[in-house]
Amino acid sequence: MGNKRSLSQGQSKSINSALNEKSKLNRRDILRAAAASMAVPVIARSTTAFAKDKLAGSGQVVAFSYGGLFTQGIRKYVYDPFTEATGIKVIDVIGDVSDPQVKAMNQAGRVDWDAAFLQAAVFPPMDDADMFVPIDYSLWDSESMEGTPKSVRLKTAVPVFASAQLLVSDKRAFGDHGPKNWADFWNVKAFPGPRGLTGLAATARVDMVIALLADGVARSDVWPLTDDKIDRALKKLDEIKPHVAKWWTAGSEPNQLLINREVVMTSCFDGRTISSIRQGAPVQMAWDGAYVSYTYGVVLKGGPNTENAQKLIAFLNRAAIAAGFTQGTGYPGPNTNQLKHLPSDLVPLLSINPENASKVVHEDSAWLAAKRPDGKSNLEHIGDRWLAWRVQ
């Protein structure tokens, strides 16, 4: 089912098309969501019915998580309800990223985990190395299949959540008339004040893409980031470089910079911003040109509890559970049927809200992972170009 590899440019367009079509179909669902609010006991009660279906089991499953608030949220809204519904205990292992450990276990011939989360850009070469087993979509219910675009249901992976870097600004500086897109970010006369941008070579592609958008490149023409586009992006970044007060390197930084008034606008992860907004922070999001990338859920080949891992992936993608995941972590999976299970104040803030989905740029992770003639990936090449530019 689905494609084997990660999202290509064509697949990204398919996602946009699918989500735009769902914007016509799901208006009533979104309106219904205005009255919806989900608490953990409600999820637990609703999921006990699953215990007698295909997901019931025993034993345990060893699954990766990122730690901190993310792990607290996924335990509360996904892992604990999964155990209650299926009888399968979840043992979570914590790390910043999972791919080094997954690669090491595969090379050693001893796989101790069952499921992992991987950034889409690192998935293709690991998939080529036969590290994952096919996702068992026969365990998914109809609401999961209907709500998740076919183009992202890959053979050996499925998105667990989407994260976006988008433009976030201080409402105290601009009121309700803050910047709306990346061209506004570059417009220091109309929107004066210090800026923030991501300062990691590993995420340099984000800076490149938003610079191209600010320079007038259409969202549909961003990929691939050929050398001429990289040159154009760096030239555009030259313009804003003197106004960047902080090149942030941790996801928690941008919102704090805004709250402390060290910057008036910055690129920022959506999940962090959503948490800040719902806690009353005076910041606002602009979805036009947001850079969206997926994190995949995979079942590890050779893991001790493969069958249980398949059940966990299927459970996580069910609409009510996906909604719980979104509430617990701030990052939504692709199943748009979750929108009808979410509180009204959260729906407008999500990348899968049809209005927002029509404005974003999806990462072309297949192109980023592809090798160049010198043996480096396009992702590595972009990082090298960006580092050389930063030290100038």
Wavefront OBJ file of the C-alpha trace (Angstrom):
o trace
v 0.000 0.000 0.000
v 1.250 3.458 -0.757
v 4.712 4.271 -2.053
v 7.957 2.924 -0.736
v 9.942 6.134 -0.607
v 9.489 9.436 1.197
v 7.567 12.384 -0.166
v 8.566 13.702 -3.567
v 7.583 17.046 -5.064
v 4.672 15.350 -6.806
v 3.564 13.695 -3.611
v 3.711 17.018 -1.786
v 1.404 18.487 -4.415
v -0.867 15.469 -3.956
v -1.049 16.197 -0.248
v -1.980 19.810 -0.896
v -4.615 18.678 -3.381
v -6.000 16.111 -0.983
v -6.147 18.560 1.889
v -7.689 21.261 -0.282
v -10.362 18.780 -1.358
v -10.972 17.912 2.269
v -11.444 21.613 2.980
v -14.621 21.349 0.902
v -15.750 18.159 2.542
v -14.924 18.841 6.172
v -16.323 22.328 6.826
v -19.199 20.807 8.796
v -16.772 18.679 10.784
v -14.688 21.738 11.635
v -17.777 23.614 12.763
v -18.708 20.643 14.900
v -15.232 20.838 16.393
v -16.078 24.264 17.744
v -18.166 22.553 20.391
v -15.837 19.610 20.919
v -13.460 19.197 23.795
v -11.610 16.022 24.632
v -10.361 14.969 28.041
v -8.222 11.947 28.800
v -11.013 9.973 30.533
v -13.170 10.405 27.424
v -10.407 8.985 25.230
v -9.876 6.111 27.606
v -13.560 5.246 27.641
v -13.891 5.497 23.874
v -10.842 3.332 23.249
v -11.820 0.458 25.525
v -14.092 -0.666 22.696
v -10.955 -1.240 20.625
v -9.736 -3.918 23.042
v -11.909 -6.564 21.403
v -10.950 -5.729 17.829
v -7.769 -6.328 15.828
v -5.557 -4.396 18.261
v -6.081 -6.518 21.370
v -2.971 -8.328 22.556
v -0.555 -8.902 25.423
v 3.047 -8.347 26.365
v 4.846 -5.131 25.571
v 6.169 -2.845 22.832
v 9.356 -0.788 23.030
v 8.826 2.600 21.387
v 10.956 5.700 20.933
v 10.042 9.137 22.301
v 11.734 12.546 22.524
v 11.531 13.123 26.254
v 10.328 16.138 28.207
v 6.873 17.539 27.579
v 6.576 15.542 24.361
v 6.923 12.253 26.211
v 4.583 13.391 28.978
v 1.968 14.217 26.365
v 2.300 11.044 24.324
v 2.190 8.884 27.438
v -0.951 10.583 28.694
v -2.866 10.712 25.410
v -1.537 7.707 23.457
v 0.579 5.168 25.325
v -1.530 4.843 28.479
v -4.836 4.663 26.537
v -3.221 2.094 24.213
v -2.348 -0.114 27.168
v -5.831 0.236 28.632
v -7.480 -0.552 25.307
v -5.270 -3.418 24.136
v -3.551 -4.901 27.152
v -0.125 -4.164 25.617
v 2.334 -2.273 27.809
v 4.401 0.504 26.194
v 8.016 0.892 27.280
v 9.361 4.151 25.892
v 13.027 4.893 25.250
v 14.134 8.510 25.183
v 16.467 10.381 22.847
v 16.914 13.580 20.858
v 16.793 11.644 17.586
v 16.415 7.943 16.906
v 18.246 7.252 13.653
v 21.784 6.797 15.119
v 20.528 4.167 17.544
v 18.397 2.434 14.906
v 21.377 2.260 12.540
v 23.661 0.961 15.288
v 21.215 -1.778 16.300
v 20.757 -2.799 12.686
v 24.509 -3.016 12.090
v 25.013 -4.989 15.297
v 22.289 -7.437 14.318
v 20.483 -6.907 17.611
v 17.371 -4.754 17.507
v 16.026 -3.974 20.986
v 13.331 -1.490 19.962
v 10.104 -2.134 18.115
v 8.982 1.279 16.846
v 10.745 4.562 16.206
v 10.113 8.092 14.968
v 12.357 9.309 12.129
v 12.639 12.622 10.340
v 11.556 12.139 6.746
v 14.881 13.384 5.359
v 16.834 10.515 6.987
v 14.334 7.806 6.106
v 15.180 6.905 2.449
v 18.728 5.522 2.915
v 17.640 3.598 5.996
v 14.712 2.192 4.057
v 17.090 1.199 1.263
v 19.130 -0.679 3.869
v 16.028 -2.769 4.672
v 15.726 -1.638 8.289
v 11.909 -1.562 8.426
v 8.992 -3.898 7.873
v 5.921 -2.908 5.822
v 3.201 -1.072 7.716
v 0.195 -3.345 8.267
v -2.608 -1.114 7.028
v -5.105 -3.952 7.491
v -5.098 -2.988 11.186
v -6.272 0.554 10.423
v -9.929 1.480 10.732
v -11.825 3.220 7.931
v -11.646 6.630 9.590
v -7.853 6.426 9.654
v -7.627 5.377 6.009
v -10.095 8.003 4.829
v -8.523 10.827 6.829
v -4.890 10.138 5.922
v -3.968 10.958 2.291
v -2.897 7.898 0.323
v 0.209 9.748 -0.823
v 1.664 9.685 2.703
v 0.774 6.082 3.506
v 4.144 4.696 2.464
v 5.023 1.022 2.288
v 7.312 0.996 5.332
v 6.468 4.274 7.072
v 3.609 6.627 7.805
v 3.738 10.159 9.194
v 3.199 10.262 12.931
v 3.209 14.030 13.085
v 3.961 17.117 11.050
v 6.074 19.972 12.335
v 6.223 23.395 10.774
v 8.571 26.313 10.981
v 6.493 29.403 10.444
v 6.576 33.151 10.984
v 5.638 34.153 14.529
v 5.521 37.766 15.723
v 4.968 39.785 18.895
v 1.438 41.208 19.104
v 2.689 43.864 21.515
v 4.847 45.272 18.718
v 2.322 45.129 15.873
v -1.126 44.549 17.350
v -3.400 42.784 14.877
v -1.424 44.119 11.915
v 1.697 42.021 12.189
v 3.633 40.388 9.343
v 1.633 37.914 7.259
v 4.327 36.252 5.116
v 8.066 36.010 4.571
v 8.117 39.071 2.310
v 6.883 41.007 5.348
v 9.673 39.439 7.407
v 12.158 41.013 5.010
v 10.316 44.356 5.048
v 12.187 46.084 7.858
v 10.689 49.492 7.073
v 7.060 48.456 7.461
v 7.867 46.038 10.304
v 10.910 47.366 12.168
v 12.721 45.477 14.874
v 15.185 42.615 15.450
v 14.516 39.217 13.895
v 15.310 35.599 14.688
v 16.089 32.694 12.350
v 17.172 29.096 12.810
v 20.938 28.865 13.208
v 21.645 25.193 12.583
v 23.231 23.819 9.428
v 20.935 20.802 9.812
v 17.910 23.056 9.271
v 19.522 25.442 6.782
v 17.043 24.255 4.157
v 14.324 26.117 6.057
v 16.196 29.411 5.833
v 16.773 28.751 2.124
v 13.117 28.066 1.387
v 11.742 31.044 3.290
v 14.294 33.312 1.578
v 13.100 32.111 -1.830
v 9.490 32.726 -0.836
v 10.409 36.210 0.340
v 12.069 36.777 -3.035
v 8.872 35.940 -4.886
v 9.349 32.276 -5.772
v 6.007 30.450 -5.872
v 5.473 27.692 -3.325
v 5.088 25.151 -6.110
v 8.460 26.150 -7.623
v 10.641 25.952 -4.513
v 11.750 22.335 -5.000
v 14.265 21.124 -5.928
v 16.767 23.484 -4.319
v 19.127 23.544 -7.270
v 22.415 25.430 -7.019
v 20.981 28.478 -8.769
v 18.142 28.589 -6.224
v 20.617 28.195 -3.367
v 22.604 31.133 -4.776
v 19.408 33.162 -4.987
v 18.394 32.228 -1.439
v 21.767 33.183 0.024
v 21.698 36.502 -1.806
v 18.274 37.173 -0.296
v 19.516 36.143 3.150
v 22.306 38.723 2.764
v 19.588 41.386 2.923
v 18.119 40.265 6.226
v 21.331 39.088 7.915
v 22.098 42.483 9.566
v 18.637 42.460 11.147
v 18.862 38.962 12.640
v 19.578 39.477 16.329
v 19.491 35.791 17.189
v 20.256 32.650 15.210
v 18.462 30.230 17.479
v 19.609 26.639 17.878
v 17.022 25.091 20.212
v 13.300 24.761 19.606
v 12.475 26.389 22.927
v 14.349 29.610 22.119
v 12.198 31.501 19.594
v 9.066 31.875 21.721
v 11.139 32.900 24.712
v 12.925 35.495 22.585
v 9.547 36.920 21.612
v 8.187 36.908 25.153
v 11.385 38.626 26.399
v 11.102 41.184 23.566
v 14.569 40.311 22.278
v 13.050 39.945 18.804
v 9.796 41.170 17.283
v 9.455 38.259 14.870
v 11.146 34.937 14.213
v 10.840 31.585 12.544
v 9.499 29.135 15.104
v 8.135 25.620 15.453
v 4.357 25.464 15.423
v 4.020 23.108 18.379
v 5.983 25.398 20.686
v 4.005 28.416 19.513
v 0.659 26.673 19.940
v 1.562 25.838 23.527
v 2.558 29.456 24.145
v -0.625 30.853 22.596
v -2.856 28.534 24.588
v -1.041 29.664 27.744
v -1.762 33.310 26.910
v 1.491 34.440 25.291
v 1.089 37.621 23.164
v 2.300 36.059 19.919
v 0.628 35.379 16.582
v 1.263 32.871 13.811
v 1.398 33.469 10.043
v 0.878 30.267 8.053
v 1.640 31.703 4.606
v 4.839 29.955 3.502
v 5.199 27.761 6.582
v 7.741 24.973 6.057
v 6.171 21.615 6.907
v 8.087 18.382 7.334
v 6.953 14.972 8.536
v 8.262 12.676 11.191
v 7.586 9.058 10.272
v 6.580 6.163 12.433
v 8.384 2.940 11.492
v 8.356 -0.659 12.704
v 11.903 -1.938 13.079
v 12.865 -5.131 11.304
v 14.077 -7.693 13.820
v 12.425 -6.004 16.799
v 11.219 -8.291 19.609
v 7.559 -7.224 19.437
v 6.848 -6.412 15.795
v 3.174 -7.360 15.911
v 2.560 -5.107 18.896
v 4.422 -2.268 17.172
v 2.054 -2.548 14.213
v -0.876 -2.268 16.598
v 0.613 0.813 18.246
v 1.072 2.570 14.883
v -2.494 1.710 13.899
v -3.845 2.918 17.242
v -1.917 6.182 17.075
v -3.440 7.030 13.694
v -7.070 6.576 14.757
v -8.866 9.903 14.658
v -9.650 10.281 18.374
v -6.168 9.147 19.361
v -4.519 11.359 16.749
v -6.458 14.242 18.282
v -5.124 13.273 21.698
v -1.587 13.132 20.303
v -2.063 16.634 18.902
v -3.350 17.946 22.221
v -0.565 16.277 24.147
v 2.345 17.311 21.935
v 1.134 20.277 19.873
v 2.025 18.502 16.621
v -0.691 16.962 14.421
v -0.579 13.771 12.428
v -1.992 13.827 8.879
v -5.371 12.273 9.729
v -7.742 15.209 9.162
v -10.629 13.307 10.752
v -9.091 14.232 14.091
v -10.292 17.821 13.601
v -13.805 16.945 14.758
v -12.391 15.659 18.050
v -10.378 18.786 18.891
v -11.288 21.882 20.941
v -12.332 24.941 18.965
v -9.396 27.077 20.083
v -6.873 24.536 18.788
v -8.224 23.773 15.297
v -7.335 27.163 13.722
v -3.730 26.814 14.927
v -2.927 23.531 13.175
v -1.173 22.820 9.890
v -3.888 20.308 8.945
v -6.616 22.921 9.242
v -7.600 23.206 5.553
v -7.176 26.982 5.529
v -3.596 26.673 6.805
v -2.790 23.579 4.734
v -3.441 25.519 1.534
v -0.632 27.976 2.379
v 2.279 25.752 3.377
v 5.319 24.301 1.620
v 5.873 20.583 2.195
v 9.437 19.377 2.424
v 10.714 17.281 -0.478
v 12.499 14.781 1.739
v 13.269 12.392 -1.124
v 15.251 15.086 -2.920
v 17.037 16.123 0.270
v 18.162 12.528 0.866
v 19.343 11.985 -2.721
v 23.078 11.746 -3.335
v 25.065 14.244 -5.376
v 27.987 13.315 -7.663
v 30.429 14.023 -4.799
v 28.697 11.437 -2.622
v 27.088 13.944 -0.282
v 23.333 14.212 0.077
v 21.555 17.340 -1.049
v 20.784 17.969 2.618
v 24.488 17.894 3.485
v 25.336 20.116 0.518
v 22.816 22.751 1.626
v 24.253 22.669 5.139
v 27.780 23.185 3.786
v 26.704 26.124 1.628
v 24.840 27.705 4.532
v 27.770 27.318 6.962
v 30.138 28.931 4.479
v 27.697 31.817 4.110
v 27.213 32.273 7.848
v 30.921 32.827 8.559
v 31.290 35.471 5.866
l 1 2 3 4 5 6 7 8 9 10 11 12 13 14 15 16 17 18 19 20 21 22 23 24 25 26 27 28 29 30 31 32 33 34 35 36 37 38 39 40 41 42 43 44 45 46 47 48 49 50 51 52 53 54 55 56 57 58 59 60 61 62 63 64 65 66 67 68 69 70 71 72 73 74 75 76 77 78 79 80 81 82 83 84 85 86 87 88 89 90 91 92 93 94 95 96 97 98 99 100 101 102 103 104 105 106 107 108 109 110 111 112 113 114 115 116 117 118 119 120 121 122 123 124 125 126 127 128 129 130 131 132 133 134 135 136 137 138 139 140 141 142 143 144 145 146 147 148 149 150 151 152 153 154 155 156 157 158 159 160 161 162 163 164 165 166 167 168 169 170 171 172 173 174 175 176 177 178 179 180 181 182 183 184 185 186 187 188 189 190 191 192 193 194 195 196 197 198 199 200 201 202 203 204 205 206 207 208 209 210 211 212 213 214 215 216 217 218 219 220 221 222 223 224 225 226 227 228 229 230 231 232 233 234 235 236 237 238 239 240 241 242 243 244 245 246 247 248 249 250 251 252 253 254 255 256 257 258 259 260 261 262 263 264 265 266 267 268 269 270 271 272 273 274 275 276 277 278 279 280 281 282 283 284 285 286 287 288 289 290 291 292 293 294 295 296 297 298 299 300 301 302 303 304 305 306 307 308 309 310 311 312 313 314 315 316 317 318 319 320 321 322 323 324 325 326 327 328 329 330 331 332 333 334 335 336 337 338 339 340 341 342 343 344 345 346 347 348 349 350 351 352 353 354 355 356 357 358 359 360 361 362 363 364 365 366 367 368 369 370 371 372 373 374 375 376 377 378 379 380 381 382 383 384 385 386 387 388 389 390 391 392
